[in-house]
Amino acid sequence: MPILLGILLTLGVCAVAYGAGQLSDSVKTALETHKLVSIATQRANGEWGRAAPVWFMYDSEAVYFITAPDSYKARRIRRGSPAQVWLSDATGPAFVGAAHVVTDVSTLERINAAYKRRYWLAWLTYWAVPLAGRVEAGKIVAVRVVLQSDGR
């Protein structure tokens, strides 16, 4: 019963954020202005894992974020898990999307530049080192989440 309730709650929250494969204008605006999103991935048993807040980049097509290569998020995404993206925390509007590891150097450079523009701390931390080199060395994983048209 708790699993069914969780699924219904998740579907209800996701319905706020999108309809027929489209993000609402308010969610798009929030993605352009918020500093954090929370990301959850599906466990092998189909349940959603705990949402974790992350820095992100939004480019009107997808949400991109960075995670450790051995994190649950990275491992689950590599095996094909979708990602659930909440605005700020796991109680607000959300959408579920197909998640894929990103290795394209030009995309990694865009993410790195966006992080430096959006997060002042990025200038003082390891973000000063090019993201592409860290991805290639296996020290970090970049992920792209695109809204799924079937509402999963």
Secondary structure as GFF3:
##gff-version 3
##sequence-region A 1 152
A	DSSP	alpha_helix	2	17	.	.	.	ID=ss1
A	DSSP	beta_strand	18	19	.	.	.	ID=ss2
A	DSSP	beta_strand	22	23	.	.	.	ID=ss3
A	DSSP	alpha_helix	25	33	.	.	.	ID=ss4
A	DSSP	beta_strand	37	41	.	.	.	ID=ss5
A	DSSP	beta_strand	52	54	.	.	.	ID=ss6
A	DSSP	beta_strand	57	58	.	.	.	ID=ss7
A	DSSP	beta_strand	63	67	.	.	.	ID=ss8
A	DSSP	alpha_helix	72	78	.	.	.	ID=ss9
A	DSSP	beta_strand	83	87	.	.	.	ID=ss10
A	DSSP	beta_strand	94	102	.	.	.	ID=ss11
A	DSSP	alpha_helix	105	118	.	.	.	ID=ss12
A	DSSP	three_ten_helix	120	123	.	.	.	ID=ss13
A	DSSP	three_ten_helix	126	128	.	.	.	ID=ss14
A	DSSP	alpha_helix	131	136	.	.	.	ID=ss15
A	DSSP	beta_strand	141	147	.	.	.	ID=ss16
###
